[in-house]
Structure formats: C-alpha cells, structure tokens
Amino acid sequence: LVREGLTVTTAPDGERALERFRSEPPQIVILDLMLPKLAGLDVCRAIRAESQVPILILTAKDSEADKVAGLELGADDYVTKPFSMRELVSRVRAHLRRAGMRQPARLPEGRLAGGPVQLDPASHEALAHGEPIQLTPKEFELLELLLERKGRLLTRQFLIEEIWGPGYVGDTKTLDVHVKRVRQKVEPDPHRPRYLVTVRGLGYKFVD
C-alpha cells in the first residue's frame, strides 16, 4: 500500500487499533478480524459507533459467519484471505474514491422521502417514523438510490455497481446483508417488509 502512494498506520492489536483510530483518524480502515486483546468484530463495532469511515475487513476463506457478522456490524466490504495485493489496492482505492464523492452539494429541496423514511443527502441525516436513525455510508447510499427511483425495480447488478463500483468481485451476499440492516431500521416488521421489497430473482424496489 505504501508503494502505491498511500500513507499507512498499523496497530499490533485491537486495543491499539482503536487508540490509533482516535488519535489519527484515517480515510479508510483495513481490519483483520483475527486480532489479539480486542477482537476485530469488537473493533468494527466501536469504530462504526463513532465514525462513518469506510471499513474493509479481512476474513479467512471459510469464515462465512465472520463475513456476515462484520457486514452486520457496519463494515462496508470484505476481502477473503489469501488475497492479491492488486485486489486489496483496487478495493481500497474504490472505497476512497466513493467516500470522496459521498456528499455532493445539495439544496434543501434535494431531500428524499418514501414511506416512513426521510433522507437529507446534503447533511447525511435520516429519519424513519419521525425518529433519527444511524446509517452506515453504504446503507445510506442504498436507501438513497432506492428513494431516488421509488417504485422502480433496481437490479442486484445495478445496486452492486452503483454502491461498490464497477468490477466489484466480492460476494453478492454483501448487498443482501445491507438490505437486511436497512429493513431493520426502517420497516415496522423487518421479516415482512412493506417498503423495501424484494423482486424475486431480480432485485429490490422501494414502495410507499
């Protein structure tokens, strides 16, 4: 990563990772889940409670549960070990690029609404049922895309490319986990979604 022109700060364990995150806030976090002293998932939870910085987790090849747990705690993406440095650099640059584009200037009338949800892209604030909700950057992007095209089917491929970028090679379950988390925050009954609905075999849409 240093050879690619990026400034890198490392930490030997989870506790030091949180200390350095707070003392030297980074633009992206690459988080190995196998950390001593404080587990990677706990570090992920703590960082997401304080910041919307992109989090990229590193997982073992057979740790499906860790992937899902990390995404549910607010991680934006994951890379499976063993991985190539080219893949890691590509993912990091994609997330940095999208983080830089995340908050374009919007007028107040640019707010979005649908069902019980209101989004203000300019301030990155969200309400559901009249109450503020906390969304990760990727959750916000997902909901913003759905509300901008309310009532229209958005294919899985479209959503993945818009949120994670063209050429994304990760597991498409990443999208499903983010949809599940958004439903938990906006639906009266997440198990029987009324607003963020699945179009079986095709994708998702948001309906009033």
N, C-alpha and C positions, 0 to 999 in steps of 0.2 A: 504493500500500500504506500509506503514511503517512496519507493521508486516511481510510483505513479503520481507523485507530487502532492500526496495527502499528508497532513500532519496527524500523527498517531500518538495517543496516550494510552498506556496499558496499565492493568492492575492485576496483581497476583491472586486475588481472592475477591469474593463478593462484597465484603465489608469495605475493602479499599476501593473497589469499583464505585460504590455509592459515594464514598468520600471524594473521589476524583471527579465524579459526575457533578457533584455540587460545587466543587471549588473551581473546576474548569469545564463549564457546560459545553458539550460537543454538539456538532451538527447532526451526527448520527451515532448510534450505539450498536456495536457488534458484540453480541452477548453469547458466550458459551454457557450452556446450561449446567455443565459439569464443573462447578466452582467450589472450592473449599470455603469453610466458615459460614458463608451465606449462599444458599442455592441460587442458581441462575433464575429460576422462576420467581423467587422472592425479590431478587434484584429487579426483574422486569416489572413486577407489581409496584414496587416502590418508585421506580422511575416514572412509570405511567401515571401514578398518582400526583406527580409533581410537574410533569412536562409532556408536551406533545411531540418531542423529538422522535424521528424515525428509529425503530428498534428492529434490528436484524438478528435473529437468533441462529445459533449453530447447534445442530442436533445430530445424534448418532443415526445411522441408517435405519435401524429397526425401532426407533423410539416414536412411533405414531402418536402415542399418548402425550409425549412431551411436546410434539408439534402443535397438537390441538390445544393443550394447556397453555402454551406460550401465546398462541394467537388469541385465545380467550382472555388472557390477562392484558392484552393490548399490543402485543408485538405486531409489526406490520408485515413481516415476511420471515422466511427461514431458508437456510442453506444446509443441505444434508452432507455430513462427513462420509467419505472423503470428498473434497471438492477441489476444483481447479482454481488457481489464483485468478485466472481470467474471468471465471464465473463470479467470484466474490467481488472483484473490482467492478464488473459490469453492474451487479446488483447495487453496490454502494453508490456508484455514480448515478444510476437511475433514481434512487431514493433521494439523493441530494438534489438532483435536478427537479424532481417533483416537489420536494419541500420548498425549493426556492420559488416555485410557481404557485404555491398553495393559496396565497392570499392576494389575488389581484384586487385592485381598487374597484369598489362597487358603490353605487349610490344607495341611499336607504331604500328606494323603491325596488332594489335588486333582491330584497328578501324573498324567500320561498316559503310556501305553505302547502300543506296537504294533510287531510285528516286531522289528527291531533297535533301535528308537527309544524313547527315554525323554525326556519333556518335563516340566520343572517350571515352570509358568506363573508361580508366585509369584516365583521368582528369575530367570526368563527364561534358564534353562540347559537345554541339550540334549545328549544323548548318542546316538551311533549306533555299534553294535557295541562298546559299552563305552568308547568314546573321546569326549571332548568335541568338539562341532562348533560352529562360529560361524554363526549365522543372522542375517540382517537382520530388522528388525521385521516386514516383510511376509512373509518366508519363515516366520518363527515363527508368525504368525497363520494362514498357510495350513496349516502342519503341525498346529497346534492344532485348527483346525476339522475337519481330516480325522480326527485321532485321537479327537476328541470324538464323532464319528459313524462310527467304524470299521466297515467293511463296508457302509456305505450309499453310494449314489451321491449325489454333490453336483454339481449342475448348474453349468455355467460361469457362468450368470447369478447364481446364489446366491453362489458364491465371490467374484465381482467385487463384488457389492453388499455382502457382509459385510466384505471386506478394503479396498476402495477407496471404499465408500459408495454409497448410492442416487443415481442420477442421474449416475454416472460416464460421461464421454463420451470417454474415451481409447480407444486401440486394444486390443482383447481379446487381442492378442499379448502384452501385458504379463503376463497370467496365465500364458500358456504358458512365457514366459521364467522366471518364478518357479518353476513346476513343474519345469522342466529343472534349475534350480540346486539345488532341494531334492533331486531324484533324484541329482545328482552327489555330494551329501553323505551320503545315507542308503542308496543302493542298491549292492549288490556290483557290478552291471553296469548303469550308467545307461541303456545303449542297449537293454537288455532288462529293463525294470523288473518287479520281483517284488512289491513292496509298494504303491507309489504308481502305480496302474494307470489307464489311460485307458479310459473307456467311450465308444467312438467316436460322435461326433456329439452327445454329451450332456454329458459332464463327466469327473470323476475320483472315485476312491474309494481308501481305504487298506485293505489286507487283510493279515492275519497270514500 
